[in-house]
Amino acid sequence: MRGFVVLPKRWIGERLFAHLMRTRRLARDYERRTTSAEAMIYWSMILLMTRRLARPHSGRG
């Protein structure tokens, strides 16, 4: 194949990393323990899900 080809399901991982990097603390490995890094990932995903739940749904129904 020539040129750009979208790999199946790869965009899901790329989008996840983009959401995690949006919370800038996760851009570098500042945490000493894995539990605190895990907590930051949960915090980032909670922010994402609350924003998605809070926005108005248009036309779904």
Secondary structure, DSSP 8 states (H G I E B T S, - for coil): --S----TTHHHHHHHHHHHHHSGGGGS---SSHHHHHHHHHHHHHHHHHHHHHS---S--
